[in-house]
């Protein structure tokens, strides 16, 4: 419990203390007038609550490192690539990790999103999509994210926010709902 509280406090202090530090100016109309590309590392830290179908209930886990003790494959850190057409994003995220059995687990998650400018340093990136993963049972599902982006520089954003994954397994695996509060990532624009 102390580790969870400490992690949340560090993230909140780092985010809140630096809101006025740099002028990213991303809310201005000319900022996203052209097509641009973004590369992201997503969900590399966070707190996850997972509710499995059937007996066994839920599981709460805290991640401070890449791919450390995730209860489900949608919590694994992943690499994302997005194309922005003005503020509309179309992209895909994917990742590979080592499962409990020692086999490689792959995740592929295409998505679409929109980046709203809130202030010169803050934006809200709403994304939704689908995913597939081969973690023992194959999982298909839908995902939604509401990420607050802090822009310390014009082309860099630290993302922080809730995620929702609803997964449907082929037999014999259980379906699950995973909520990340919050998930942390970073995005760079080109």
C-alpha positions in Angstrom: 0.0 0.0 0.0 2.9 2.4 0.8 4.5 1.7 -2.6 1.2 2.5 -4.4 0.7 5.7 -2.5 4.3 6.8 -3.1 4.0 6.1 -6.8 0.8 8.1 -7.2 2.2 11.0 -5.1 5.4 11.2 -7.3 3.4 11.2 -10.5 1.0 13.9 -9.3 3.7 16.1 -8.0 5.8 15.8 -11.2 2.7 16.6 -13.3 1.3 19.4 -11.1 4.5 21.2 -10.4 5.5 21.5 -14.0 2.3 22.7 -15.7 3.6 26.2 -16.3 7.2 25.3 -17.0 7.3 25.3 -20.8 5.2 26.7 -23.6 4.2 24.0 -26.0 1.6 26.1 -27.7 -0.2 23.0 -29.0 -3.7 24.4 -28.7 -3.2 27.0 -31.4 -4.9 26.4 -34.7 -1.7 26.3 -36.8 0.0 23.8 -34.6 -1.6 20.7 -36.2 -2.5 22.0 -39.7 -0.4 19.5 -41.5 0.0 15.8 -41.4 2.5 14.6 -38.7 3.7 11.3 -37.3 4.1 10.3 -33.7 5.9 7.5 -31.9 4.8 6.5 -28.4 5.8 4.3 -25.6 2.5 3.5 -23.8 1.4 2.0 -20.5 4.9 1.6 -19.1 3.8 2.5 -15.6 0.4 2.5 -14.0 -2.1 1.0 -11.5 -4.4 -1.6 -13.0 -7.6 -3.1 -11.7 -8.7 -6.3 -13.6 -12.0 -8.0 -13.1 -12.1 -11.6 -14.5 -15.3 -13.3 -15.5 -16.4 -16.0 -13.1 -15.0 -17.0 -9.7 -11.7 -15.4 -8.7 -12.9 -11.8 -8.8 -10.7 -8.9 -9.3 -6.9 -8.2 -9.1 -5.3 -4.8 -8.3 -1.6 -4.3 -9.4 0.9 -1.5 -9.4 3.5 -1.3 -12.1 6.6 0.9 -11.7 8.7 -0.8 -14.4 8.2 -2.1 -17.9 6.2 -5.3 -18.0 6.5 -6.1 -14.3 3.8 -8.4 -13.0 0.9 -7.5 -15.3 -2.2 -9.6 -14.7 -3.4 -9.4 -18.3 -1.7 -8.9 -21.7 -3.4 -5.5 -22.4 -1.4 -4.1 -19.5 1.9 -4.7 -21.1 4.0 -1.7 -22.2 3.7 -1.2 -26.0 5.1 0.9 -28.8 2.6 3.0 -30.7 2.8 4.7 -34.1 0.1 7.3 -35.1 -0.5 9.5 -38.1 -2.1 12.9 -37.3 -4.2 14.5 -39.9 -4.5 17.9 -38.2 -5.8 16.7 -34.7 -7.3 13.3 -35.8 -5.0 10.4 -35.1 -5.0 7.0 -36.8 -2.6 4.5 -35.5 -1.5 1.1 -34.1 0.2 0.0 -31.0 1.9 -3.3 -30.5 4.2 -5.1 -28.1 5.8 -8.4 -27.3 6.5 -9.8 -23.8 7.4 -13.0 -22.2 4.4 -14.8 -20.7 4.2 -16.9 -17.5 4.7 -20.1 -19.5 7.9 -18.6 -21.1 6.2 -18.2 -24.5 6.2 -14.9 -26.3 3.0 -12.9 -26.1 2.2 -10.5 -28.9 -0.4 -7.6 -28.8 -1.7 -5.7 -31.8 -4.0 -2.7 -31.2 -5.2 -0.4 -34.0 -7.0 2.7 -32.9 -8.3 6.2 -33.8 -8.2 9.3 -31.7 -8.5 13.1 -31.4 -6.2 15.5 -29.6 -7.9 18.5 -27.9 -5.8 21.5 -26.8 -6.7 22.6 -23.3 -3.9 25.1 -22.5 -0.5 25.8 -24.1 1.0 23.0 -22.0 -2.0 20.5 -21.7 -4.0 18.5 -24.2 -6.6 15.7 -24.0 -6.0 12.8 -26.4 -9.1 10.6 -26.6 -8.5 7.2 -28.3 -10.6 4.1 -29.0 -9.8 0.9 -30.9 -9.7 -2.8 -30.9 -6.9 -5.3 -29.9 -5.8 -8.9 -30.4 -3.4 -10.8 -28.2 -2.2 -14.5 -28.1 -1.8 -15.0 -24.4 -2.5 -18.7 -24.0 -6.2 -18.1 -24.9 -6.5 -15.6 -27.7 -8.1 -12.4 -26.7 -10.0 -10.0 -28.9 -11.5 -6.8 -27.4 -12.1 -3.1 -27.4 -10.0 -0.4 -25.8 -10.7 3.2 -24.8 -8.2 5.8 -23.4 -8.6 9.4 -22.2 -5.0 10.6 -21.8 -4.0 14.0 -20.5 -0.9 15.1 -22.3 1.6 17.5 -20.8 3.8 19.2 -23.4 7.1 20.3 -21.9 8.3 20.9 -25.4 6.5 21.4 -28.7 7.1 17.9 -30.0 7.0 15.9 -26.8 4.1 14.9 -24.6 4.0 12.9 -21.3 0.7 11.1 -21.2 -1.2 10.3 -18.1 -4.8 9.0 -17.8 -7.3 6.2 -17.5 -7.6 3.3 -19.9 -10.3 0.7 -20.3 -9.9 -2.8 -22.0 -12.7 -5.2 -22.4 -11.4 -8.6 -23.6 -13.2 -11.6 -24.9 -11.3 -14.9 -24.8 -11.6 -18.0 -26.9 -12.2 -21.1 -24.7 -10.9 -22.0 -22.1 -9.8 -18.5 -21.0 -11.9 -16.1 -19.0 -13.2 -12.8 -20.3 -12.0 -9.7 -18.4 -12.3 -6.0 -18.0 -9.1 -4.1 -17.1 -9.1 -0.5 -15.9 -5.9 1.5 -15.7 -5.9 4.4 -13.3 -3.6 6.0 -14.4 -1.5 4.7 -17.2 1.7 6.7 -18.0 3.3 7.0 -21.4 5.4 9.4 -23.7 4.9 10.5 -27.3 7.2 12.3 -29.7 6.0 14.0 -32.9 7.9 14.3 -36.2 
